[in-house]
Amino acid sequence: MQLQLPFPLSPQDFLHRYWQKKPLLMRNAIQGYDFDLSPQELAGLACEEDVESRMVLQQGENSWDLRHGPFDEAVFSRLPETNWTLLVQDVDKYIPHIAALMQLFHFIPSWRFDDIMISYAVTGGSVGPHTDTYDVFLIQAQGKRRWQIGNKAPSDTLLPDLPVRILAEYEPEQEWLLEPGDVLYLPPGMAHWGIAEDDACMTWSVGLRAPSVAEMLGSFTQYLLDHVPEEQHYYDPALAPQDSPAEIRPPALAQVDAQLNAWLNDADMKQRWFGCFSTEIKAHLFIEPPEQQFSPEQLFHELQHARLQRHPFSRYAWASRPGGGLYLFVCGEVFELPEDCKAGVVQLCDQAGSGQELLETCGNSRPFLHTVTELLNQNWLELHHD
């Protein structure tokens, strides 16, 4: 299954001309896929305690109501006939064939993706004109939705005192009606408004992670605090008598700058942090370790007749170390491996399931086997007997 870009556009053309620059409508871009998730199944997910969901109802031109799940089944029987939308996050984490849609976007780094959010709307249902801070692929799965696209809008032009972020001023410049199989790509900051045209409108939104600079700074700072040795302290440069003892002189500032930059500019430290940061999972998607713990020898034996599969909540990435070797990042943790484990690391990150051949790709490397055992004992990998 491949994403059918408009002819003659290639993935490289898309990334060069459209990615994070301007929207692109892709007609009939998904072919041969059965969008068989029903509204009832989506509503059932929204009733689950650990599933993030919300409902948006428009009750007038500038009157909107936001409700957060989990919902009781009786709520759905009391909804009006028009102008409401149900949105459920992380549906790909719970339904494997929906997660498989991520393969359509293999030309974009997998660690950038966040989730597939699915919205169901009746006629007139929408979440209002708004902007997002991240890239999104809007896949029309069932029914029809009319999308109005405007220019990039400042985030402070919002209607006041509303529970949802609705643009106060919105002038659409383009309008498209999407039908099943159509995909609309929107870059960050692009004003848009999607309105359901019928009572069976389902849109699957493939969203990418876009942490703020402030969020990254906060995370990196905390990572440094956790890893810089406490025994390291400020020490003076060469001192000379000064007329005013209270003066902070340039050599002292230069010394502070040098001591801090030794850590702030540590490329290896920054790489380790970013890999961990990029693979952290959301707090509500907690993965509980299994009761049974395996030794490397037990795992090696089990893989003779079983296979490993990534936990659906888990996140994986890898990178080459500046000084040689590899980093494997899983669920906010980092594992160091030798270069000859690359084939196994790539297979772990890029494929859904693996068996004995996973170990064979690394020549049954002991470091790799120990790492895979740790992943299994954290439940980031699951053992399946077919």
C-alpha positions as CSV (number, residue, x, y, z in Angstrom):
1,M,0.0,0.0,0.0
2,Q,1.4,3.4,-1.1
3,L,0.3,7.0,-0.8
4,Q,-0.7,8.0,-4.3
5,L,0.7,11.5,-4.7
6,P,-0.6,13.6,-7.6
7,F,1.2,12.7,-10.8
8,P,4.0,13.4,-11.4
9,L,4.9,14.4,-7.8
10,S,7.4,12.2,-6.0
11,P,8.0,12.0,-2.3
12,Q,11.1,14.1,-2.7
13,D,9.1,16.7,-4.7
14,F,6.5,16.7,-1.9
15,L,9.1,17.3,0.8
16,H,10.8,20.0,-1.2
17,R,7.7,21.9,-2.4
18,Y,5.0,21.4,0.2
19,W,6.4,20.0,3.5
20,Q,5.9,22.7,6.2
21,K,5.3,25.3,3.4
22,K,1.8,25.0,1.8
23,P,-1.2,22.6,1.7
24,L,-1.7,19.9,-0.8
25,L,-4.9,18.1,-1.8
26,M,-4.3,14.5,-2.9
27,R,-7.4,13.0,-4.6
28,N,-7.9,9.2,-4.2
29,A,-4.5,9.1,-2.5
30,I,-5.4,5.9,-0.5
31,Q,-6.6,3.0,-2.6
32,G,-7.4,-0.5,-1.7
33,Y,-7.8,0.2,2.1
34,D,-11.0,-0.7,3.9
35,F,-11.9,2.1,6.3
36,D,-14.1,-0.3,8.3
37,L,-14.1,1.4,11.7
38,S,-17.7,2.1,12.5
39,P,-19.1,5.1,14.5
40,Q,-20.2,2.6,17.2
41,E,-16.7,1.3,17.6
42,L,-15.3,4.8,17.8
43,A,-17.9,5.7,20.4
44,G,-17.0,2.5,22.4
45,L,-13.4,3.7,22.5
46,A,-14.5,7.1,23.8
47,C,-16.2,5.3,26.7
48,E,-12.9,3.7,27.8
49,E,-11.3,5.2,30.9
50,D,-7.7,5.3,29.5
51,V,-8.6,6.6,26.1
52,E,-8.3,10.4,25.4
53,S,-11.5,11.7,23.8
54,R,-13.6,14.9,23.6
55,M,-16.8,16.2,22.0
56,V,-17.4,19.6,20.4
57,L,-20.9,20.9,19.9
58,Q,-21.8,24.1,18.1
59,Q,-24.9,25.7,19.7
60,G,-24.9,29.0,17.8
61,E,-22.7,31.1,15.5
62,N,-20.2,31.9,18.3
63,S,-21.3,29.4,20.9
64,W,-19.4,26.2,21.4
65,D,-19.5,23.5,24.0
66,L,-16.5,21.2,24.8
67,R,-16.9,17.9,26.7
68,H,-14.1,15.5,27.7
69,G,-14.4,11.8,27.9
70,P,-14.6,9.1,29.0
71,F,-18.3,9.2,28.0
72,D,-21.3,7.2,29.2
73,E,-23.1,5.3,26.4
74,A,-26.3,7.2,27.3
75,V,-24.6,10.5,26.3
76,F,-24.8,9.6,22.6
77,S,-28.6,9.0,22.7
78,R,-29.1,12.6,23.9
79,L,-27.1,14.4,21.3
80,P,-28.7,16.7,18.8
81,E,-29.2,15.6,15.2
82,T,-26.7,18.1,13.8
83,N,-23.6,20.2,14.6
84,W,-21.5,17.9,16.9
85,T,-18.2,16.1,16.5
86,L,-16.6,13.2,18.5
87,L,-12.8,13.1,18.5
88,V,-10.7,10.2,19.8
89,Q,-6.9,10.4,20.1
90,D,-4.4,7.6,19.6
91,V,-6.8,5.2,17.8
92,D,-3.7,3.6,16.1
93,K,-2.5,2.4,19.5
94,Y,-5.6,0.3,20.0
95,I,-6.5,-1.0,16.5
96,P,-3.5,-2.6,14.6
97,H,-4.9,-2.2,11.0
98,I,-5.3,1.6,11.6
99,A,-1.7,1.8,12.8
100,A,-0.6,0.2,9.5
101,L,-1.7,3.4,7.7
102,M,1.5,5.0,9.1
103,Q,3.4,3.0,6.5
104,L,2.0,5.3,3.8
105,F,4.2,8.1,5.1
106,H,7.5,6.1,5.3
107,F,9.3,9.0,3.6
108,I,9.0,11.1,6.8
109,P,11.0,10.1,9.9
110,S,8.8,7.8,12.0
111,W,9.9,9.4,15.3
112,R,8.1,12.6,14.1
113,F,4.7,11.0,14.2
114,D,2.4,11.3,17.1
115,D,-0.9,9.5,16.5
116,I,-4.0,8.9,14.3
117,M,-6.9,10.9,15.7
118,I,-10.3,9.9,14.4
119,S,-13.3,12.2,14.3
120,Y,-16.9,11.3,13.7
121,A,-19.3,14.1,12.8
122,V,-23.0,14.5,11.9
123,T,-24.1,17.1,9.4
124,G,-22.7,20.5,10.2
125,G,-20.3,19.0,12.8
126,S,-16.9,20.7,13.1
127,V,-14.4,22.1,15.6
128,G,-14.6,25.6,14.1
129,P,-12.0,27.6,12.2
130,H,-8.6,27.1,13.9
131,T,-4.9,26.5,13.4
132,D,-2.6,23.7,14.6
133,T,1.1,23.9,15.6
134,Y,1.9,20.7,13.8
135,D,1.8,19.0,10.4
136,V,-1.3,16.9,9.7
137,F,-2.5,14.6,7.0
138,L,-6.4,14.7,6.9
139,I,-7.7,11.4,5.5
140,Q,-11.3,11.2,4.6
141,A,-12.4,7.7,5.5
142,Q,-16.2,7.8,5.3
143,G,-18.8,10.4,4.2
144,K,-17.8,13.9,3.0
145,R,-16.2,16.9,4.6
146,R,-15.8,20.4,3.2
147,W,-12.5,22.0,4.0
148,Q,-12.0,25.7,3.9
149,I,-8.3,26.8,4.0
150,G,-7.1,30.3,4.8
151,N,-3.8,32.0,5.3
152,K,-1.6,31.5,8.3
153,A,-3.2,33.4,11.2
154,P,-1.7,34.8,14.5
155,S,-2.6,32.7,17.5
156,D,-4.0,35.6,19.4
157,T,-6.9,36.3,17.1
158,L,-9.3,34.0,18.9
159,L,-12.9,34.4,20.1
160,P,-12.7,35.1,23.8
161,D,-14.2,33.1,26.6
162,L,-14.7,29.8,24.7
163,P,-13.5,26.3,25.7
164,V,-12.2,25.7,22.2
165,R,-9.7,27.7,20.1
166,I,-11.8,29.4,17.5
167,L,-10.4,32.1,15.2
168,A,-12.1,35.4,15.6
169,E,-11.3,36.5,12.0
170,Y,-11.3,33.9,9.3
171,E,-11.3,34.5,5.5
172,P,-11.0,31.2,3.5
173,E,-9.0,31.4,0.3
174,Q,-9.6,27.8,-0.9
175,E,-12.3,25.2,-0.5
176,W,-12.4,21.5,-1.2
177,L,-14.9,18.7,-0.7
178,L,-13.1,15.6,0.4
179,E,-14.5,12.1,-0.3
180,P,-13.3,8.7,0.9
181,G,-9.7,8.1,0.0
182,D,-8.8,11.8,-0.4
183,V,-6.0,13.2,1.7
184,L,-5.3,16.8,2.6
185,Y,-1.9,17.8,3.9
186,L,-1.7,21.0,6.0
187,P,1.5,22.6,7.3
188,P,1.7,24.1,10.8
189,G,-0.1,27.4,11.3
190,M,-2.5,27.1,8.4
191,A,-6.0,28.3,9.2
192,H,-8.6,25.7,8.3
193,W,-12.2,24.7,8.9
194,G,-13.7,21.3,8.2
195,I,-17.5,20.9,8.1
196,A,-19.3,17.5,7.8
197,E,-21.6,17.3,4.8
198,D,-23.5,14.3,5.9
199,D,-24.3,12.1,9.0
200,A,-21.6,9.6,8.4
201,C,-18.5,11.7,8.2
202,M,-15.3,10.2,9.6
203,T,-11.9,11.9,9.2
204,W,-8.6,10.2,10.2
205,S,-6.0,12.8,11.2
206,V,-2.4,11.7,11.1
207,G,-0.6,14.2,13.3
208,L,3.1,14.8,13.8
209,R,4.9,15.8,17.0
210,A,5.9,19.5,17.2
211,P,7.2,20.3,20.7
212,S,7.7,24.0,21.5
213,V,11.2,25.3,21.9
214,A,10.3,26.1,25.5
215,E,9.3,22.4,26.0
216,M,12.6,21.2,24.5
217,L,14.6,23.6,26.6
218,G,12.8,22.5,29.7
219,S,13.4,18.8,28.9
220,F,17.1,19.3,27.9
221,T,17.7,21.3,31.1
222,Q,16.2,18.6,33.2
223,Y,18.3,16.0,31.3
224,L,21.4,18.0,32.1
225,L,20.5,18.3,35.7
226,D,20.1,14.5,35.9
227,H,23.5,13.8,34.2
228,V,25.9,16.5,35.2
229,P,28.0,15.3,38.1
230,E,27.2,17.1,41.3
231,E,30.9,17.3,42.3
232,Q,31.6,19.7,39.5
233,H,31.6,23.3,40.8
234,Y,32.5,26.8,39.7
235,Y,36.3,27.5,39.9
236,D,38.0,30.9,39.5
237,P,40.1,32.0,36.6
238,A,43.5,33.5,37.4
239,L,42.7,36.2,40.0
240,A,44.3,39.6,40.4
241,P,43.6,42.2,43.1
242,Q,40.7,44.5,42.2
243,D,39.6,47.9,43.4
244,S,36.0,46.9,44.1
245,P,35.7,43.4,45.5
246,A,31.9,43.3,44.5
247,E,32.6,43.7,40.8
248,I,31.9,40.7,38.6
249,R,34.7,41.0,36.1
250,P,34.8,39.7,32.5
251,P,37.2,36.8,33.2
252,A,34.7,35.4,35.8
253,L,31.9,35.5,33.2
254,A,34.1,33.9,30.6
255,Q,34.8,31.1,33.1
256,V,31.1,30.5,33.7
257,D,30.5,30.6,30.0
258,A,33.2,28.0,29.4
259,Q,32.0,25.7,32.2
260,L,28.3,25.8,31.1
261,N,29.1,25.5,27.4
262,A,31.2,22.4,28.0
263,W,27.8,20.7,28.8
264,L,25.4,22.7,26.6
265,N,27.5,22.0,23.5
266,D,28.3,18.4,24.2
267,A,27.1,16.8,21.0
268,D,26.8,13.3,22.5
269,M,24.8,14.5,25.4
270,K,22.5,16.4,23.2
271,Q,22.0,13.4,20.9
272,R,21.2,11.1,23.8
273,W,18.7,13.6,25.2
274,F,16.9,14.2,21.9
275,G,16.6,10.5,21.1
276,C,15.1,9.9,24.6
277,F,12.9,13.0,24.3
278,S,11.6,12.0,20.8
279,T,10.6,8.5,22.0
280,E,8.9,9.4,25.2
281,I,5.3,8.1,25.4
282,K,2.3,10.0,26.7
283,A,1.6,9.6,30.4
284,H,-1.8,8.1,29.9
285,L,-0.3,5.4,27.6
286,F,1.6,3.8,30.5
287,I,3.1,0.4,29.7
288,E,3.1,-1.9,32.7
289,P,6.0,-4.4,32.9
290,P,5.0,-8.1,32.7
291,E,5.0,-10.4,35.6
292,Q,7.3,-12.9,34.0
293,Q,10.9,-11.8,33.5
294,F,13.2,-13.5,31.0
295,S,16.9,-14.1,31.0
296,P,18.8,-13.8,27.7
297,E,19.1,-17.6,27.6
298,Q,15.4,-18.1,28.1
299,L,14.6,-15.5,25.4
300,F,17.0,-17.2,22.9
301,H,15.2,-20.5,23.5
302,E,11.7,-18.9,23.2
303,L,12.5,-17.3,19.9
304,Q,12.9,-20.7,18.3
305,H,9.1,-21.0,18.1
306,A,7.9,-17.4,18.9
307,R,8.2,-13.9,17.6
308,L,8.6,-10.5,19.2
309,Q,6.3,-7.6,18.5
310,R,6.5,-4.0,19.6
311,H,4.0,-2.9,22.2
312,P,1.5,-0.7,20.4
313,F,2.1,2.2,22.8
314,S,5.9,2.0,22.4
315,R,8.1,4.4,20.4
316,Y,11.5,3.4,18.7
317,A,14.3,5.3,17.0
318,W,18.0,4.9,16.5
319,A,21.1,6.9,15.6
320,S,24.8,6.5,14.9
321,R,27.0,7.6,17.7
322,P,29.5,10.4,16.9
323,G,32.4,8.2,18.2
324,G,31.2,5.0,16.7
325,G,28.6,2.4,17.5
326,L,24.8,2.9,17.8
327,Y,22.2,4.4,20.0
328,L,18.8,2.6,20.3
329,F,16.1,4.8,21.8
330,V,13.0,3.2,23.2
331,C,10.2,4.8,25.2
332,G,12.5,7.6,26.5
333,E,15.5,5.3,27.3
334,V,18.8,4.8,25.5
335,F,20.8,1.7,24.8
336,E,24.3,1.6,23.5
337,L,25.2,-1.1,20.9
338,P,28.1,-1.9,18.7
339,E,28.0,-1.0,15.0
340,D,27.6,-4.7,13.9
341,C,24.2,-4.7,15.5
342,K,22.8,-2.1,13.0
343,A,20.7,-4.6,10.9
344,G,19.0,-5.8,14.1
345,V,18.4,-2.3,15.4
346,V,16.9,-1.2,12.1
347,Q,14.7,-4.2,12.0
348,L,13.5,-3.5,15.6
349,C,12.6,0.1,14.7
350,D,11.1,-0.4,11.2
351,Q,9.3,-3.7,11.4
352,A,6.3,-4.7,13.4
353,G,7.3,-8.3,14.3
354,S,10.5,-10.4,14.5
355,G,11.5,-13.9,15.4
356,Q,14.8,-15.8,15.5
357,E,16.0,-14.0,12.4
358,L,16.2,-10.8,14.4
359,L,19.1,-12.2,16.4
360,E,20.6,-13.8,13.4
361,T,20.9,-10.4,11.6
362,C,23.5,-9.5,14.3
363,G,25.3,-12.8,14.4
364,N,23.5,-13.7,17.7
365,S,25.4,-10.8,19.3
366,R,25.4,-11.0,23.1
367,P,25.0,-7.2,23.6
368,F,22.0,-7.2,21.2
369,L,20.4,-10.2,22.9
370,H,20.8,-8.5,26.3
371,T,19.2,-5.4,25.0
372,V,16.3,-7.2,23.4
373,T,15.8,-9.1,26.7
374,E,15.6,-5.8,28.6
375,L,13.0,-4.5,26.1
376,L,10.9,-7.6,26.6
377,N,11.2,-7.4,30.4
378,Q,10.0,-3.8,30.2
379,N,7.0,-4.9,28.0
380,W,8.2,-2.6,25.2
381,L,8.5,-5.8,23.2
382,E,5.9,-8.6,23.5
383,L,6.4,-12.3,23.0
384,H,3.8,-13.9,20.7
385,H,3.4,-17.7,20.1
386,D,1.6,-18.2,16.8
